[in-house]
Amino acid sequence: PKFFWDASAESLGIGTSSPNAAAILDVQSTTKGIRFPNMTTTQKNAMADVAGMQVFDTTLGKMCFNTGSAWETITSS
């Protein structure tokens, strides 16, 4: 199956018929990645602050996450 819901563990598997019970979402693939929502800085800043929210900021060209009070960029060190 392309996706599988394990009701007893409350886990959704994509690319697996046995999602890990410790994960609410378990994505498995050897040929594809995950694409996060893409939006401009203006669009991102118009959203409410929600801790843990993640988006790709197309203006900055960077992944960003929300701390619950502000957006932070994910950068390499």
mmCIF file of the C-alpha atoms, coordinates in Angstrom:
data_MODEL
# 
_entry.id   MODEL 
# 
loop_
_atom_site.group_PDB 
_atom_site.id 
_atom_site.type_symbol 
_atom_site.label_atom_id 
_atom_site.label_alt_id 
_atom_site.label_comp_id 
_atom_site.label_asym_id 
_atom_site.label_entity_id 
_atom_site.label_seq_id 
_atom_site.pdbx_PDB_ins_code 
_atom_site.Cartn_x 
_atom_site.Cartn_y 
_atom_site.Cartn_z 
_atom_site.occupancy 
_atom_site.B_iso_or_equiv 
_atom_site.pdbx_formal_charge 
_atom_site.auth_seq_id 
_atom_site.auth_comp_id 
_atom_site.auth_asym_id 
_atom_site.auth_atom_id 
_atom_site.pdbx_PDB_model_num 
ATOM 1  C CA . PRO A 1 1  ? 0.000  0.000  0.000  1.00 0.00 ? 1  PRO A CA 1 
ATOM 2  C CA . LYS A 1 2  ? 1.040  3.609  -0.524 1.00 0.00 ? 2  LYS A CA 1 
ATOM 3  C CA . PHE A 1 3  ? -0.055 4.521  2.981  1.00 0.00 ? 3  PHE A CA 1 
ATOM 4  C CA . PHE A 1 4  ? -1.148 2.559  6.018  1.00 0.00 ? 4  PHE A CA 1 
ATOM 5  C CA . TRP A 1 5  ? -2.986 3.635  9.166  1.00 0.00 ? 5  TRP A CA 1 
ATOM 6  C CA . ASP A 1 6  ? -2.236 1.574  12.275 1.00 0.00 ? 6  ASP A CA 1 
ATOM 7  C CA . ALA A 1 7  ? -5.254 2.445  14.420 1.00 0.00 ? 7  ALA A CA 1 
ATOM 8  C CA . SER A 1 8  ? -3.991 0.645  17.527 1.00 0.00 ? 8  SER A CA 1 
ATOM 9  C CA . ALA A 1 9  ? -0.716 2.624  17.526 1.00 0.00 ? 9  ALA A CA 1 
ATOM 10 C CA . GLU A 1 10 ? -2.289 5.771  16.014 1.00 0.00 ? 10 GLU A CA 1 
ATOM 11 C CA . SER A 1 11 ? 0.557  5.841  13.461 1.00 0.00 ? 11 SER A CA 1 
ATOM 12 C CA . LEU A 1 12 ? 0.424  6.681  9.753  1.00 0.00 ? 12 LEU A CA 1 
ATOM 13 C CA . GLY A 1 13 ? 2.916  4.978  7.484  1.00 0.00 ? 13 GLY A CA 1 
ATOM 14 C CA . ILE A 1 14 ? 3.813  6.197  4.016  1.00 0.00 ? 14 ILE A CA 1 
ATOM 15 C CA . GLY A 1 15 ? 5.865  3.730  2.044  1.00 0.00 ? 15 GLY A CA 1 
ATOM 16 C CA . THR A 1 16 ? 5.572  1.182  4.860  1.00 0.00 ? 16 THR A CA 1 
ATOM 17 C CA . SER A 1 17 ? 2.819  -1.138 6.027  1.00 0.00 ? 17 SER A CA 1 
ATOM 18 C CA . SER A 1 18 ? 4.275  -1.256 9.545  1.00 0.00 ? 18 SER A CA 1 
ATOM 19 C CA . PRO A 1 19 ? 4.818  2.292  10.826 1.00 0.00 ? 19 PRO A CA 1 
ATOM 20 C CA . ASN A 1 20 ? 6.876  2.647  13.979 1.00 0.00 ? 20 ASN A CA 1 
ATOM 21 C CA . ALA A 1 21 ? 4.498  2.798  16.948 1.00 0.00 ? 21 ALA A CA 1 
ATOM 22 C CA . ALA A 1 22 ? 6.553  5.617  18.511 1.00 0.00 ? 22 ALA A CA 1 
ATOM 23 C CA . ALA A 1 23 ? 5.932  7.872  15.485 1.00 0.00 ? 23 ALA A CA 1 
ATOM 24 C CA . ILE A 1 24 ? 2.679  9.518  14.493 1.00 0.00 ? 24 ILE A CA 1 
ATOM 25 C CA . LEU A 1 25 ? 4.063  9.697  10.920 1.00 0.00 ? 25 LEU A CA 1 
ATOM 26 C CA . ASP A 1 26 ? 6.620  7.215  9.559  1.00 0.00 ? 26 ASP A CA 1 
ATOM 27 C CA . VAL A 1 27 ? 7.819  7.919  6.001  1.00 0.00 ? 27 VAL A CA 1 
ATOM 28 C CA . GLN A 1 28 ? 10.045 5.374  4.270  1.00 0.00 ? 28 GLN A CA 1 
ATOM 29 C CA . SER A 1 29 ? 11.658 5.754  0.833  1.00 0.00 ? 29 SER A CA 1 
ATOM 30 C CA . THR A 1 30 ? 14.930 5.070  -0.885 1.00 0.00 ? 30 THR A CA 1 
ATOM 31 C CA . THR A 1 31 ? 14.151 7.307  -3.876 1.00 0.00 ? 31 THR A CA 1 
ATOM 32 C CA . LYS A 1 32 ? 12.199 10.344 -2.598 1.00 0.00 ? 32 LYS A CA 1 
ATOM 33 C CA . GLY A 1 33 ? 12.322 13.004 0.109  1.00 0.00 ? 33 GLY A CA 1 
ATOM 34 C CA . ILE A 1 34 ? 9.809  15.115 1.997  1.00 0.00 ? 34 ILE A CA 1 
ATOM 35 C CA . ARG A 1 35 ? 8.755  18.501 0.667  1.00 0.00 ? 35 ARG A CA 1 
ATOM 36 C CA . PHE A 1 36 ? 7.692  21.041 3.253  1.00 0.00 ? 36 PHE A CA 1 
ATOM 37 C CA . PRO A 1 37 ? 5.289  23.886 2.459  1.00 0.00 ? 37 PRO A CA 1 
ATOM 38 C CA . ASN A 1 38 ? 7.003  26.563 0.321  1.00 0.00 ? 38 ASN A CA 1 
ATOM 39 C CA . MET A 1 39 ? 6.141  30.227 0.874  1.00 0.00 ? 39 MET A CA 1 
ATOM 40 C CA . THR A 1 40 ? 7.598  33.720 0.832  1.00 0.00 ? 40 THR A CA 1 
ATOM 41 C CA . THR A 1 41 ? 8.792  35.490 3.967  1.00 0.00 ? 41 THR A CA 1 
ATOM 42 C CA . THR A 1 42 ? 5.662  37.691 3.847  1.00 0.00 ? 42 THR A CA 1 
ATOM 43 C CA . GLN A 1 43 ? 3.376  34.651 3.669  1.00 0.00 ? 43 GLN A CA 1 
ATOM 44 C CA . LYS A 1 44 ? 5.292  32.896 6.481  1.00 0.00 ? 44 LYS A CA 1 
ATOM 45 C CA . ASN A 1 45 ? 5.159  35.955 8.731  1.00 0.00 ? 45 ASN A CA 1 
ATOM 46 C CA . ALA A 1 46 ? 1.393  36.256 8.196  1.00 0.00 ? 46 ALA A CA 1 
ATOM 47 C CA . MET A 1 47 ? 0.826  32.894 9.933  1.00 0.00 ? 47 MET A CA 1 
ATOM 48 C CA . ALA A 1 48 ? 0.194  32.606 13.656 1.00 0.00 ? 48 ALA A CA 1 
ATOM 49 C CA . ASP A 1 49 ? 3.166  31.583 15.801 1.00 0.00 ? 49 ASP A CA 1 
ATOM 50 C CA . VAL A 1 50 ? 2.962  27.847 16.458 1.00 0.00 ? 50 VAL A CA 1 
ATOM 51 C CA . ALA A 1 51 ? 5.933  26.179 18.149 1.00 0.00 ? 51 ALA A CA 1 
ATOM 52 C CA . GLY A 1 52 ? 7.394  23.472 15.949 1.00 0.00 ? 52 GLY A CA 1 
ATOM 53 C CA . MET A 1 53 ? 5.883  24.719 12.660 1.00 0.00 ? 53 MET A CA 1 
ATOM 54 C CA . GLN A 1 54 ? 8.307  24.296 9.752  1.00 0.00 ? 54 GLN A CA 1 
ATOM 55 C CA . VAL A 1 55 ? 8.273  25.781 6.239  1.00 0.00 ? 55 VAL A CA 1 
ATOM 56 C CA . PHE A 1 56 ? 10.680 26.483 3.393  1.00 0.00 ? 56 PHE A CA 1 
ATOM 57 C CA . ASP A 1 57 ? 11.036 30.254 2.962  1.00 0.00 ? 57 ASP A CA 1 
ATOM 58 C CA . THR A 1 58 ? 11.460 30.862 -0.787 1.00 0.00 ? 58 THR A CA 1 
ATOM 59 C CA . THR A 1 59 ? 12.569 34.485 -0.228 1.00 0.00 ? 59 THR A CA 1 
ATOM 60 C CA . LEU A 1 60 ? 15.452 33.402 2.001  1.00 0.00 ? 60 LEU A CA 1 
ATOM 61 C CA . GLY A 1 61 ? 15.999 30.042 0.323  1.00 0.00 ? 61 GLY A CA 1 
ATOM 62 C CA . LYS A 1 62 ? 16.099 28.416 3.775  1.00 0.00 ? 62 LYS A CA 1 
ATOM 63 C CA . MET A 1 63 ? 14.137 26.089 6.033  1.00 0.00 ? 63 MET A CA 1 
ATOM 64 C CA . CYS A 1 64 ? 12.558 27.918 8.954  1.00 0.00 ? 64 CYS A CA 1 
ATOM 65 C CA . PHE A 1 65 ? 10.950 26.793 12.198 1.00 0.00 ? 65 PHE A CA 1 
ATOM 66 C CA . ASN A 1 66 ? 8.760  28.589 14.667 1.00 0.00 ? 66 ASN A CA 1 
ATOM 67 C CA . THR A 1 67 ? 9.711  28.757 18.343 1.00 0.00 ? 67 THR A CA 1 
ATOM 68 C CA . GLY A 1 68 ? 6.198  29.723 19.413 1.00 0.00 ? 68 GLY A CA 1 
ATOM 69 C CA . SER A 1 69 ? 7.076  33.411 19.426 1.00 0.00 ? 69 SER A CA 1 
ATOM 70 C CA . ALA A 1 70 ? 9.327  33.904 16.377 1.00 0.00 ? 70 ALA A CA 1 
ATOM 71 C CA . TRP A 1 71 ? 10.599 32.334 13.160 1.00 0.00 ? 71 TRP A CA 1 
ATOM 72 C CA . GLU A 1 72 ? 14.193 31.065 13.094 1.00 0.00 ? 72 GLU A CA 1 
ATOM 73 C CA . THR A 1 73 ? 16.148 29.925 10.057 1.00 0.00 ? 73 THR A CA 1 
ATOM 74 C CA . ILE A 1 74 ? 17.890 26.575 9.950  1.00 0.00 ? 74 ILE A CA 1 
ATOM 75 C CA . THR A 1 75 ? 21.473 27.189 8.857  1.00 0.00 ? 75 THR A CA 1 
ATOM 76 C CA . SER A 1 76 ? 24.603 25.117 8.600  1.00 0.00 ? 76 SER A CA 1 
ATOM 77 C CA . SER A 1 77 ? 27.471 25.863 10.954 1.00 0.00 ? 77 SER A CA 1 
# 
